[in-house]
Amino acid sequence: MRKPDEIALYSLLRERHGHKAYQHTDKFATDIGEEIGIHPKRTYGLLVKLSDKGWWNYGVSVRTGFFEPGAPDALTP
């Protein structure tokens, strides 16, 4: 079961990063999380979780990652 903040973050990241891999945004993912009231440490943990599922690829820093082509368009509760 996913929490509402996880679903909201995923949705906003999808909106900002688009649905294509390697699409760049001018903000870190943790900054985007802060915009909706998610603590940076929580955002970091959620991004690591997405990476573990193979949906978020970040190379050097989880904050500057991108969606993999197989990532779902949206998360459900």
N, C-alpha and C positions, 0 to 999 in steps of 0.2 A: 504494500500500500504506500502510495506516495503522498507526501505532505503538500499542502497548498503552496508553500513557498517554493518547493522544488518545481512544481508545475508552472508557477508564475515565472520563475527564473528561466526555465527552459523555453517557455513561450516568448519571452522578451529577447533572449539570446537568438532564437530562430528569426525573430523579426529583424533584429539588428544585423545578424550575421548572414541572413538569407538562407537559402536552402542549397547552396553550392559550397563545396569544400574550398578552402583557402580564401573565402571572401573575407576581406579585412574591414574592421570597424575602427574608429578613432578612440575607442574606450576599451579599457581592460574589462574582462568579464566580471571581476570583483567590483568594479565601479558601477557596472550595470546592475549588479545585485544590490548595491547600496542604494541605488535610485528607488528601489521598491522596498527598502527597509530590511534587507538581509545582511547580517553581519559578514564582513569579509572572510572570516574563518569558516563560517557555514557555507558560503558560496564556494570557497576553495574545496571543502569536503564534497559538495555536490558535483563540482567539476571533475574531481578525481573519480567519483562514482560513475559519472558519464564516460570517463576515459576507460575505466575498468570494463564497461559494457561494450567498448569499441565504438562509441558514438562521437567522442570528442578526442581530437588529436592535438597535442600541444608541443611536442618536441622538447623545448627548453623550459618554458614556463606555462603552467596550467592556466594562468590569467590571459595568455595571448593565443589560446588555441583556436580551433576551428572544427566545424562539424564534418564527420566522415560521410561519404555518400549514402551509406546504409542506415544513417540515423533516422528515427521516425520523425514525421512532421510535427507531432505533438505528443505530449504525455497524457495518460489518463490516470485517474485516482486509483 
